[in-house]
């Protein structure tokens, strides 16, 4: 695995693809963090993207999903108690009301 530092970020790659198993593969100076495996946004124990403002996005195998697709109810509750806010999830693509809100 190769770690490369740039002015605005640090990133880890394996075989030319963003990849890291023990943390985010890209960490920006502003605090944004992105988890990648084999070049795909992917994380099974939390959001694959954490933005500096506290909002998050959830991905499995480069496909945007919801918190419920990643964590079971107990894990979701525990994650929320750790001062995370799943309501800040940026995507509304799985909103069941169909109104996009």
Secondary structure, DSSP 8 states (H G I E B T S, - for coil): -EEEE-SSEEEEEETTEE--SSS-SEEETTS-EE-EETTEE--SSS-SEE-TTS-EEEEETTEEE-HHHHS-HHHHHHHHHTT--GGG-S--TT-TTSS--
